[in-house]
Amino acid sequence: MNLLNRYILGAFFRVFALSLGAFVGIYLLVEFFEKVDDFIEHHAPASDYLVYFGTKIPLILTQVTPLAVLLAAFMTLGGFSRTNELTAMRAGGISLWRISAPLLGVGLAVSVTVLALAEYVVPAAAAKANHTLEVSVRGKTVESLKRENVWFREGQTIIHVDIAVPEEYKLTGIRSYLMDDQFRILSRFDAPRAEFRAGGWVAEDAIIRHFDPDTGELVAMERHATTGVAMERSPKEFEATAIRNDEMTFRELRRLAQRLQEEGYEAARYRVDLQARLATPFSNLIMAFLGIPFALKKGRGTSLAIGISIALAIGLTYYLLQSFLMAFGYAAALPPAVAAWAPNLLFLLLGVWLLLSVRE
């Protein structure tokens, strides 16, 4: 690394570290005021506060890093322009591309780092944070926090569900065991799928087996094209306790999407989230690129207040556009790849246009 690269990156990382710390701190402060009532209401110990907010930091980092990259790129080049260092570099025969290359390189490095963080650290940290809030603080059971292989008990019946799809009011792979007081099986209910209709669960192609509680032998078997399921849990209860996508790795999310599709359920939401897992980290590279023309346009008028305002405005616009397009992807109105990658492409084109206008 030559002297020029070290100088540019040194200025970049000073702003990046300060802005990243500030954004994380603000995010944690907002999160604290949103959740503090739950902790106080359930008399949570101080250790739960520390565990919850500490394990939220990896997820927060992946969300606010693009803003920090944008602000750092903007303030680095803007600062060089304000102190005439950029003019001196250009006068010395150093091209704008050569000056910007270290910033783009670090933007790519940050993107890869965030991608790895989102795959290997965020799922475990998010699971720990959610477990702390739901189980340690709110007192829910561990069994109620799963979407796949859900086991729960209602009275004398033990129920297992392979996959819960609460958004579509559907379940797949239902098995229930009716037990007597001595935990001997009286009957077993099997159905490949069930749907919530008119206030109750209705199963298709169900098989009911009855057993002799003394010998355990099969005494009768019934087949039903459609039949009611003796289950009181509503779709909202499955939805409220289902595992969140941020707790799953890319491979786990892909496996769930494939399994849902094989079972005949709509998996658009999960396919969009899969693409977003890849697209969102690279917004750091896009923001690094976008900060260059904005800094050059402002020139000597660059200041911290302007930098923060531009970073927040661009970041808010990006996240609103991303949410808007992903909503269309969830509704299967856009292909998953388009819904997830379009914001990056649009902001890249905006950066190219701004850069060309600066050169002119």
N, C-alpha and C positions, 0 to 999 in steps of 0.2 A: 504493500500500500504506500503510495507516494505522499509527499507532504500535502499536496492540494486535497487529496481524498481525506486525509486525517483531519485537516482543518475544517472541511465542509461537514464531515460526519461528527466531529466534535461539537460544532455549533448545533447540528440537528439533534443529537442525543441529549444535550442539555435541555433544550425546549421539550423534547419528547418525554423525558423522564418527569419533568415538572408538570406538564399537562396531563400525562397519564395518571400520575398520583392525584392530581386535582380532580379529574373526571371520576376516578374510582372512589375518592372520598365523598364527592357529591352524591354519587349513585348509592353508596352505602348509607349516607345520611338520609336520603329519601326512603330507602328500603327500611331503615330503622324506624322511622316515623310511621310507615305503613304497617309494620309487624309488631311494634312494641306493645300494642293493646293485647294481642294474643299472649305474649310472654307474661305480661302483668296479670291478666285474667286467670291464667293457669299457674301462677306463682312459680314460674320457671327459675331455676338457679342461674347464677352468673355463667356457669360453664356452658349452658345451652345457648346463651347469647353469643359467647365466643365461638363455639363450634358452628352455629348457624351462619353468622356473618363472615366468619373466616372461610368457610367452605363455599360461600357465594362469590368470593373474589375471582376464582378462575373463570367463571361464567361472565362476570362483569368485565373482566379484562378482554375477553373476546368481543364484547359488544362495544366497548368504548375505545379500543385501540385505533380503529379507523379515524376517529375524530382527533386523537392525539397525533397520528401520522400526518393528517392534513394540516393541523395547526403548526406542527414542527417544520414541515416542508415550506409552508407559507412564511413563517417567521424567519427561517434560515435564509432563504433567498431575499425576502423583504429586508432583513437586517443588512445583508450585503449591499443591497441597492441603496439603502438609506445612508450607509457609511461610505458609499462610492467604491467599495471593494469589488462589486460586480462590474462596474465600469472599468476598473483597473484590470480585472481578469480578461474582459473582452478586448481591451486595448493591447494586452499582451498576447493576443492571438488565440486565446482559449475560447472555444466555441460554447454556445449555450448548451448543446448536447453534452459536451464534456463536463460542464459544471453540474448538469442535472443528473448525470449517470450515477454518481454515488447515492443520490436520493432515491432514484428508481431501484437501484440495487438493494438498498436497505428496506424499501417498500416490499420488494419481492421476498427478502429474508423474513420480514415480519409476517407476511402472508403465510409462508410455509410454517413458521413457528406457531402461529395462531391455529393453522390447520391441524398440526400435531397436538396442540393443547386441547382443541375441541374433540379430538379422537381419544386421547389417552388420559387426560386429566379431568376435563369438564364433566363427563358422565359420572365418574365415581364421586367427584365433589358435589355435583348436583343431587345425586342420590343420597349422599350423607346429609346435605342441607335439608332436603325434603323429608327425610326420615326423622331428623331432629325436630322439625316443625310439626309434622303430622303425628309422630309416635311419642317422642319425648315430651313435647309441649302440649299438643292437643289430645293426646291419649288414645289415638287410633291403634288398631292392631296391625301387626306387620303383614298379616295375610291379606288385609284389605288394600294393600298398596301395589297390587300387581294387575297387569292386563293379560298376561299369558299364564296358563297353568294356575288358575285361581281356585283355591280351596276355601270353603266356608261352611258353616253349620247353621241350620235353621231347625230348631226343635230336635226331633229325633232323626233328621235327615242330614246327611253329609253330601255336599254338592261339589262337583268339579267341573270347571269350564276351561276348555283348551284356550280359546281366544275370546275376549270380550270386545265388541265394537259398539260402544255406547252411542257414538255419534249417529249410527244407522239403526239403533234399537235392535241389534242382532247379537246373537251368541253362536259360537260354533263348538262342536265337540262337548255336549252336555252329558254328564254321568251323575246320577244321584243314588244314594244308598239309604234305604229306610231301615233303621236299627230299632231293636227293642231295648228294654231297660238294661239288659245284660250285654248290650252291644253285639247282638247276633243279627245277621242280615235277614230281613224279612223280604225285601224286594230290591231289585236294581232297575233303574231307568236309564236307557241309552237313546240319544238322538244326535244326528250329525249337525243339526242346526235348529235354532229357535228364534222367533221374532216377537217383539212386544206389540200386542194388539189389544185395543179396548181394555186397557188396564191390567193385562195379564200376559204371561209368556205362552206362546203356542209353538209346539215342536212339530217337525215334519219327520216322517219315516221313523217313528219311535218304536222301540222294543222294550217291553216291560217283562221282567222275569221275577217269578215268585219262588221263594225258597222255604223249605222246612227249617224252622229255627233250631230244631233239636239236632237234625242230621246234616243240615247244610245242603241237602239235595234239591235240585230244581224240580218243582212240582207243577209249574204252569208257565206258559209264555204267551204274551199278547203282542200283536203288531198293529200299529195305528198309523194311517196316512197323516193325520193331524190330531193332536191331542194337547190338552193343557199341561203345563209344567207346574208342579207344586213348589213354587219359589216366590218369595215375597220381595226379594231385592229388585229395585227398579233400575231402569237404564241410567238415571241420574246418579244413583249410588255407585254404579260401575264407573260412570264418567268422573265422579268426584274423586275416586280412589285409584283410577287407572294410572299406570306408570307413565311419566311424561317423556316426550321424545328427547328432551335434553339429557335424560338419564341413560340413554342408549348410545352405544358406539355406532359408527357408520355401518359396520357389518351386521350388528344386531338389528338396526333399523331396516337394512336391506332385506334381511331374512324375514322380518315381520311383514314387510310389504309383499314379498314373494309369496309368503304363506297365505296372506289374506287374498291375494289375487288367485291363487290356486283353489282356495275355498269358495271362490265366486263372489267375494266382496269387493267393493270399490276401494282401491288402495291409492287413489290420486293424492290424498293428503300426505301419505308417507313417501311417495315417489317425489313429490315436490320438496319435502323436507330433506330427502336424500341429496337432491341437486343443490339445495341451499347450503348443505353442509360443505360442499365443495366451492360454491360460488361466493359465499359470504366472506371467508377469510381473504379472498383475493380483492375484496374492496379496499384493503390496506394499500395494495399496489395502485389501484385506481385513484385513491385519495392522495397518494404521494405525487402521482402524475398531475392530478388536478390542482394541487397547491402551487405548482410551478407557474402556470400562466396567470393565476390570480395574483401571485406575488409580483410578477413582472408588470402587470397592469397597474398595481397600486404604487410601485416604485418607492420613492422616498416618503410617500404618505403612509407607509406601513407602520402600524402600531399594534400593541398587544390587544387593545380593545377591538380594533378592526379585525385582527386575526381571529379572536375568539368569536366575534359576531359572524364572520364568514364561515368558520368551521361549524358552528352550531346550525347556521342556516342551510349549509350544504348537507350536513349530517341529517338534519331533520327531513329535508327534501328526499334524500336517499332512502331513509327508513320508511317514509310515507309511501314512496313509489314502490319500494320492495314489498311492503305489506299489501298494497293495492294489487300488484301483479300476482303475488302469491295467493291472495284470496281468489283470484280468477283461476289459478292453478288448482287450488283445493276443490273448486267447483267443476273441474275438468273442462273449463272454457278455454284454457291455454295448455299447451304441452308442458310437462314439468320442467324440462330444460329451459324453455323460453321464460316461464314464470320466475325461475330462480336466477338466470344469467342476464336477463334483459336489463335490470338496473345497472349492472356493471358495464354492459355494452353502451347504454345510453350515456352514462357519465364519462366513459372513455371518449366517445364521439364529441361530447361537450368540451372535454379537455383538449382534444385535437383542434377543434374549431377555435377555441380561445388562444391556443398556442400559435396557430397560423395568423390570427388577427394581430397578435403581439408582434410577430415578425414583420408583418406588413407595416 
